[in-house]
Every structure is written in structure tokens, then in C-alpha cells.
Amino acid sequence: MQPIIKLFLADENGEKFFGEGPYQLLKGVEKTGSLHAAAAEMHMAYTKALKIIKQAEKALEYPLIRRAIGGKDGGGSQVTAQGKKLMKSYEQYKDACNRSCKQIYQEIFRS
């Protein structure tokens, strides 16, 4: 038996807008330079990925990615500086929560 927690950020109305899914999308955009490719790697429709990112951007009131429409040089996406900061904060928060969860688990279930 082991503890597992699921983390997400919610707005003032309790609506989830950021968690592991959006985080992984942003990681994929960093890796591939494309929201479309990041969504495909996650076996997710591009329209769903775009909706997830736009929902998070609306709640946060800042852009997470910069999107460039195709053309001569092709399109693509980049994670914004604010998006990268959010990713780093989420990683730190997730790590701290997991450490605390394991400690609490040990105190309660292993005593």
C-alpha cells in the first residue's frame, strides 16, 4: 500500500484549471515547439489541448504559450516566461506535497 495524491489548482469558484494534464502539455510544447505535437504525444485532440490551455490562461489572466500561425516558416508554440515560472512553481509544490504526504502516511499507517 502506498499514498497517491492528485494535485490541481482551482479558481475562486473551485473550478480546476491547472494540474498534471496542463503541466504535461506545457512540457510537451517545450520539447516539441508545438501544441499540436504535444497533444498528439498525449493522445489528445488538438482542440481539447487548446481548450485546456485557454481555460488555464483565462483563470491565470496571463498567457502560458505563444502561438504562431503556419506560413512560410511554419507555425509553432513556445511556453511564455510566466508559463515556465508556473511550471517550476507547480513542480516545487507537487514535490513538497508528495514529501508531506509520504511523511503523514508513515505517521498514520506505519505506527
C-alpha positions in Angstrom: 0.0 0.0 0.0 1.2 3.5 -0.8 -0.2 7.0 -0.8 -1.1 8.7 -4.1 -2.3 12.3 -4.3 -3.7 14.2 -7.3 -3.0 17.9 -7.3 -4.6 20.7 -9.1 -5.1 24.4 -8.9 -8.6 25.8 -8.8 -10.1 29.3 -9.2 -12.1 31.1 -6.6 -15.2 29.1 -7.7 -13.5 25.8 -7.2 -13.1 25.1 -10.9 -10.0 23.2 -11.8 -7.7 24.9 -14.3 -4.2 23.6 -13.8 -2.8 20.2 -12.8 -0.8 17.3 -14.3 -2.6 17.4 -17.7 -1.9 21.1 -18.5 1.6 20.7 -16.9 2.4 17.8 -19.3 1.0 19.8 -22.2 3.4 22.6 -21.4 6.3 20.2 -21.0 5.4 18.8 -24.5 5.3 22.3 -26.0 8.8 22.9 -24.6 10.0 19.6 -26.1 8.3 19.8 -29.5 7.8 23.5 -30.1 4.2 22.7 -31.0 0.9 22.4 -29.1 -0.4 20.1 -31.8 2.6 17.8 -31.4 2.4 17.9 -27.6 -1.3 17.0 -27.8 -0.6 14.1 -30.2 2.1 12.7 -27.9 -0.5 12.7 -25.1 -3.1 11.0 -27.4 -5.2 14.1 -27.1 -7.1 16.1 -29.7 -5.5 19.4 -30.5 -8.9 21.1 -29.9 -9.0 19.7 -26.4 -5.4 20.7 -25.7 -6.1 24.2 -26.9 -9.3 24.4 -24.7 -7.3 23.3 -21.7 -4.6 25.9 -22.2 -7.1 28.7 -22.9 -9.0 27.8 -19.8 -5.9 28.0 -17.7 -4.8 31.2 -19.3 -8.2 32.7 -18.6 -8.1 31.7 -14.9 -4.5 32.9 -14.5 -5.0 36.1 -16.6 -1.8 35.7 -18.5 -0.6 33.6 -21.5 1.0 30.3 -21.0 2.1 29.8 -24.6 2.8 32.0 -27.6 1.2 30.5 -30.7 2.4 31.3 -34.2 0.2 30.5 -37.2 1.8 28.5 -40.0 3.1 30.1 -43.1 6.4 30.1 -44.9 8.4 29.2 -41.8 5.6 27.0 -40.3 3.8 27.6 -37.1 4.6 26.6 -33.6 4.3 27.4 -29.9 6.5 28.5 -27.1 6.0 28.5 -23.4 6.0 32.0 -22.1 8.2 33.2 -19.3 5.2 33.2 -17.0 4.3 29.7 -18.2 7.8 28.5 -17.3 7.5 30.1 -13.9 4.2 28.4 -13.3 5.6 25.1 -14.3 8.6 25.5 -11.9 6.3 26.5 -9.1 3.9 23.6 -9.8 6.9 21.2 -9.8 8.1 22.5 -6.4 4.5 22.4 -5.0 4.0 18.9 -6.2 7.3 17.7 -4.8 6.6 19.3 -1.4 3.1 17.8 -1.3 4.4 14.4 -2.1 7.1 14.6 0.6 4.5 15.7 3.1 2.0 13.0 2.0 4.6 10.3 2.5 5.5 11.6 5.9 1.9 11.8 7.1 1.3 8.3 5.6 4.2 6.9 7.6 3.0 8.6 10.8 -0.6 7.3 10.5 -0.3 3.9 8.7 3.1 2.7 9.9 2.7 3.4 13.6 
